[in-house]
Amino acid sequence: MLIRLDSTEYELEVKRLQALAQQEAAEENSVQVGIENTVELQSLAQKQLEIARQERERINSLVAQRAASASEVDTARRAELAADSSLVELENRRRELTAQLQLVTEKRSLTEVLLERARLDLSRCEIQSPIDGRVVSSEVEEQSFLPTGTPFITIEDTSAVEVRASLTADQMFWIWNSRSVLSTLAASDPVQAEKAVSDADRINSAVSATISSVFGTESHQWSAVFERLDGVGIDVNTRTYPCLFRVESPESSLEGSASRQLTRGMFVDVSIETQPNQLLFRVAESAVRPGNRLWLNVDGKLRIVPITIVSRTGDDVVVQVQPELDHLCTLASTRIIVSPISDPIEGMPVGGQTPSNAEAGPDKTGQSASRAIGDASSNSNQANSSLRADG
């Protein structure tokens, strides 16, 4: 509850319209009773007219037999005309009452509309906050007048927070090509591997993110989701995409400390978690050859594979194999050569085998295992940037 207005006038208006509605309902009922009575009188008048018409016909037959005079014929005719006239008057009366009933019904409908409006005005005498938030400014005081249409209170919504960020085209590429679920990849099953890539474009969902900020020695985090682009196109000055991330729960909690509220004007770090719709692999940086090539040991023969470097994480690099489907299962099930080779030629024999339980990185034979990003221990590609939370 924010403000209560003086509702005396509105309550009186509601009572007046309620009384008027009851009066019109009584008038409508009275007119309806009049119509029913008129219909009954019409039935009696119709019977009287039939009797007068039969009497006139009987007199006419007696005149033909020279058993009645002309004056009796005139008397019977006048009685028939009187009965007919009475029937016409009752018919006209019924039509008038029907029109009057229609008019009263329309007036009653209008009164119902006015009564509904009066009740709406009365309900607005108690002004409640439409959202959960905090009052940041108030332009009205007790016993003051409040003109219609005047803004008087400003409330800041604290139920959710939007973080405004500017992302580069490379960062937007991973958001646009992210999918919700990365299928478990069986390196020994080419059919499953190919299906994981072919279905990737159809499995799109919201991209999650983590908002973090440091308060002294405390680091707080909030869960967020990429909501939408803030407008159309890119910023002409920074050549970046304005984006909005929505935080549904702006209250954070840190074990052993008080919770912190994510508020407007704070500078925060945003870590965007994407799941690419293409298979990526993590390999040792020393395994990348000049010209972005990988040397593979495939059945004891050298195979040179072109790659695209996506990002770097420590001493490893995340790469995408080109063409992806051609070397997908080969890269996941074979070993990468990190030892120097003089005059490498595609298909030349190479020696040495790595035990199946070897970790990524150089081993005794000079070879390195690759790890597919997107298997049971999926690793998310993350982009970090210092951004500002606006509202």
Secondary structure, DSSP 8 states (H G I E B T S, - for coil): --EE---HHHHHHHHHHHHHHHHHHHHHHHHHHHHHHHHHHHHHHHHHHHHHHHHHHHHHHHHHTT-S-HHHHHHHHHHHHHHHHHHHHHHHHHHHHHHHHHHHHHHHHHHHHHHHHHHHHHHTTEE--SSSEEEEEE---TT----TT---EEEEE-S-EEEEEEE-HHHHHHHHTB-S------TT-HHHHHHHHHTGGG-----EEEEEEEETTEEEEEEEEEEEESSSS--TTT--EEEEEEES--EE--TTS--EE--TT-EEEEEEEE-BSS-EEEEEGGG-BTTTEEEEEETTEEEEEEEEEEEEETTEEEEEESSHHHHHHHHHHSEEE-S--SS--TT-B------TT--SS--TTSEEE-EEETSTT---EEEEEEEEE--
